[in-house]
């Protein structure tokens, strides 16, 4: 009785659906920062993907209609499910990526020189921006809304369902538009910092022309570093209270992608 409840009347079909669900949840576990920040061990991400797949298996099994039974259709279906999962992860996490990119660029502008070990973990300000945004995302319940939208995707886009080339191309264009929106968000997040650095560089340039023996590029490095940290903290204090609606729009955009597929 227990095995029939877990596996259903057709264990082979259930195992195939589980593979398809895993192909959609694993990209989410690896690409969504709210399921694991950079540096999280791979086995932790895989475990998160497996747990999520097992939780969504009953829904996916009920909504799945045409489940592939041979290797070639199954391979194509797995690739498609991976593409859907990766696109959803990027779409729903676009503001988080924008926050990380803005912090990394501020780090570069302030003249940060991280060693190879630090580079593997990302820039300090990039990680600060990302961590603050992830904490806010979770506190506001964004992870619950994102997982609910992800689960709803198995109703709109059943596991193993066939999609034609035109539909997939439209889906890909929607994903590209979301990436472009993330880049636009990065530019918007960076605008105050860019203005501050331009003003400081102009002031340093004028001071260097007036007193070249006093002001040099190396002498200005501590000022640039301090300015970068100050701008990063000020931008966080200004951006974090305004990120809630941005998170909601990104989740809605990811849900719309799945509905249109």
N, C-alpha and C positions, 0 to 999 in steps of 0.2 A: 504493500500500500504506500509506504514512504517513497520507495523508488519510483512508483508510478506518479506520485505527486511531483517529485523533482524532475523526472525525465519525461513525463507524459506517456501517452500510449505508444509513441514512436521514438525510442531513444536515439536512433540514427538521425532523424530529422532534428531533434532537440540539440544534438551535438553539432550539427551543421549550423543551426541558428546561433548557437553559442559562439562558434568561430566567427561568424559574420558580425555578431555584436562586439566581440573582442576587437575585430578589425576597425570598428568605429570608436570604441572607448580608449584603446591604447594611444592613438594620436592625441586624444583629448588629455590623457594623463601626462603625456610628455610635453605638450605644447602650451597647456593652460597654466599660467604662473600660479593661479590660486589653488592648484592641486599639487604644487611642488615648485619651489623657486629654483633658480640656477644652482647647481651643485648637489641637488637632491639625488640620492643614490638611485640607480636604475631599478633595483629590485623593489624599492618603495613605490616608484611610479608604476611598475608592472603590477604590483599588488593592488594599487588604487584602481588601475584599469580592470583587473580581474574582478575585484569586489563590485565595481560599478556594473560590469557585464552580468554578473550573477544576479544582481538586484534587478536589472532590466530584462533579464531573460524571459520571465513569464509574459511581460507585455510584448516583447519582440516575437515570441513564439506564437502568441495569439494573433498578432497583426500580420505576420509573414504569410504570404500567399504562395508565391512560386519560389520554392527553395531549390537551389541547384543540386543536382544529384550526381553529376559527373565532374571530373577534375578541371577541365577547361572552363566551363561556365562558373564553377566555384572560384577558380583563380581570378577570373575577371570580376566576379562579384566582390571578392575580398579586396581587390585593388580599388574598386569603386567605394566600398564602405570606408576604407582608409582615407580616401580623398574627401569623403563627406565629413568624417570625424575631424580631420586636420583643418578643413575649411571652417567648420563650426568653432573649433578651438581658437583659431586666429581671429574670427569675427567677434566672438564674445569677449576676447581678451585684448582687443585693439587698444582701448584706453590704457591698459596696463603696459603694453609694449611701448606706447607713446611716452608714458611717464619714464620708463627705463631709458629710452633713447634720449630724451631730453636731459636726464641726469648724466648720461655718458658724454653728451656733447659739451655740457658745462664743465665736466671733468677735463675734457681735452682743451677747452678754451682757457682754463685756469692753469694749464701747463702741467697737469698730472703726468707722472712717469711711473706707471706701475710695472713691477717686475713680472716675469712670466707666470709665476704662481698666482699673483693677483689678477692677471689678465684672464686666467682660466675661470676665475670667479666673477669677472666683470669689474667695471670701475666702481670705486666706493660710492660716489654720488649716484651712479646708475642703480646700484643695489639699494641705496637709501630711498630713492624715489619709488622704485618698484615695491620694496617692502612696505612702505607707507601706504601705497595705493592698494596692495593686496590686503593689508589689514583692514583698510576702510571698506574694500569690496566685501570681505567676509562679515564685518560688523554690520553692514547694511543689508546683509542677506542676499547678496548678489550670487553667491555660490548655489543657494537653494533655487533661485529663479533660473540660473543657468542650467542646472541639472534637470529641473522640470521642463525647460524648453528642449533640452537634449532628449529627454524621455519622450516628449510629445513628437519629436522627429521620427520616432519609430512608427507612429500612427500615420503621419503624412508621407513618410518615405520608409515603407516596410523593409526589413532586412532581406537582401537578396533580390529586391525588385529591379526590373530592367528599366534603364533609361536610355533614350536615344541620344545621338550625338548633339542634336540641337539643344536639348534640355541641359545636357552636361556643359555645353559651351556657354549657355546663359548662366548656369550656376557658377562657372569659372569667372565670367565677367562680373558677376555680383561679388565674388570673393576678391577680385582685383580692385573693385570699387571700395570695398571695406579697407583694404590695405592702403589705398590712396587716402581714404579718410583718416587712417591712423597717422600717415605722414603729415596730413594737414593739421591734425591735433598736435603732433610734435612741434610743428612750426608755431602754432598758437601758444603752446606751453613755453616755448623758448623765446618768444618775442621780448618779454621784459629783460631776460638775461642778455639777449643780443644787444639791446639798446644800452644796457649798463656797461657791457664790455667795449662797445664802440666808443662810448663817451670816455671811458678810462684810457683806451688806446689813443684817442685824439689828445687827451690831456697829457699823456706821457710823451707823445710825439712832439707836442708844442714845447713841453718842458725840456725834452732832449735837445731841441733846436736852440732854445734860449740858454741852457746850461749843459752842454754836452759832457763836460767833465764831471758833473754832479749826478746826472740821471743817465743810467745805461740800461740796456735790456735786462742784464742780469740783476741789477739793483731793483728793478720793477717786478721781479718774479714773486717775492713774498706778497706784494700788493695784489697781483693777479690771483695768487692762491687764496688769499683771504677774501677777495671779492667773490671768487667762485663759490666758496663755502657760504658766504653771506647771501648771495643770490639764490643758491640752492635752498637754503632754509626759508628765505622769504617767499620763494616761489611755491614751496610746499605749503606754507601757511595760507597762501592765497588760493592755491589750486584745490586742495583737499576738500574744503567746504562746497566746492562747485562740481565735484566729480560724480555725485549721486545721479543726476539726470543723464550724464554721459554714459555711466554704466547701464542705465535702463535702456538707452537708445541702442547701445551695442548688443544687448541681449535681444531686443526686438528685431534688430537687423539680422542677427543670426537665425532667429526663428523664422523670419520672412524668407531667408534663403532656403530653408528646409521645406517650407510650404510651397515654394515655387518650383521645387525640383520634381 
